[in-house]
Amino acid sequence: MNQSNTAEKLDQVKPKVVPFFDEDTNTFSYVVRDPYSSSCAIIDSVLDFDLASGSVDHRGAQAIIRYIEEKKLEVEWIIETHVHADHLSAAPYLKDFVGGKIAIGEYVTTVQHTFGEIFNAGDDFKRDGSQFDHLFKDGEKYRIGNLEAYAIHTPGHTPACMTHVIGNAAFVGDTLFMPDAGTARADFPGGDAATLYQSIQKILSLPARTKIFMCHDYGAEGRELEYKTTVKEELESNIHVNEKIAQADFVAMREARDKTLDVPHLILPSLQVNMRAGYLPPPENNGRIFLKIPLDALR
């Protein structure tokens, strides 16, 4: 596939994008609608989870469900841009209520092998991605109703990261942040700063006016939260990876910065749920579901 030609073609199509914000994890989820039909996709949903009590809730997912039902939309896809380390996915809950295929990049298998071992998930945990309904390949084209879309493999933050280009919009997961916030970390197992830089170049080669939708924002320097920017703005002013920054400089910055960052406080529950497509581990012999805390696994 010629990414440049495809991107130029899709640049003329404007999907309707509705954000949903989870304050506890600073996560933006999206409903992406075909402007010419009732078809839509859900991207990067959040399951409410309280670590202290171990309780789950569905407030965020229910807000998405209400919107879909009010607008009489048909969900075709429930997309994960990657195996998130900072929030749990609500994909199975959403599927039960509004349908859709749960999908992620094909290299989720790499993540499953890595963290299947870390969590000692056992032989019952399949490491072939079969928990998901669909595994996207690099460059794969798909549709949301009449809306054309395609997936780009953009690893570096994690091996399974994908950017989804839907019309004139790109959903980048954690790969890029707002220009004043920079880029994702690359120090998780399977991450790599040089690979991240190369992946970002794929995104920044999209048409300059392509809208880039964030998975997270933290209000750098106290500004109000924002969830979208453009390729042009990232190229001109991203503090970590603008058009003037070479790969070697980026890698040196990213590796030094990552050494100063704390581990996300929901990383352990998030990864063992999200590597299962958002499904919780099976109940144990007392009927309860348990999430594991492997000691010193991510030091």
ZIQUI-V446330 format. One record per run of one state. SS is the DSSP state (A for helix, B for strand, O for the rest). FROM is the first residue (numbers start at 1). LEN is the number of residues. If there is no record, write none. Layout:
ss={SS/SS}
from={FROM/FROM}
len={LEN/LEN}
This chain:
ss={O/A/O/B/O/B/O/B/O/B/O/B/O/A/O/B/O/B/O/A/O/B/O/A/O/B/O/B/O/B/O/B/O/B/O/B/O/B/O/A/O/B/O/B/O/A/O/B/A/O/A/O/A/O}
from={1/3/11/16/23/27/34/39/44/47/51/55/58/59/71/74/80/88/89/91/99/101/106/108/119/134/137/141/145/147/154/162/167/169/172/176/177/183/184/193/205/211/214/216/217/220/223/228/231/238/247/259/267/275}
len={2/8/5/7/4/7/5/5/3/4/4/3/1/12/3/6/8/1/2/8/2/5/2/11/15/3/4/4/2/7/8/5/2/3/4/1/6/1/9/12/6/3/2/1/3/3/5/3/7/9/12/8/8/25}
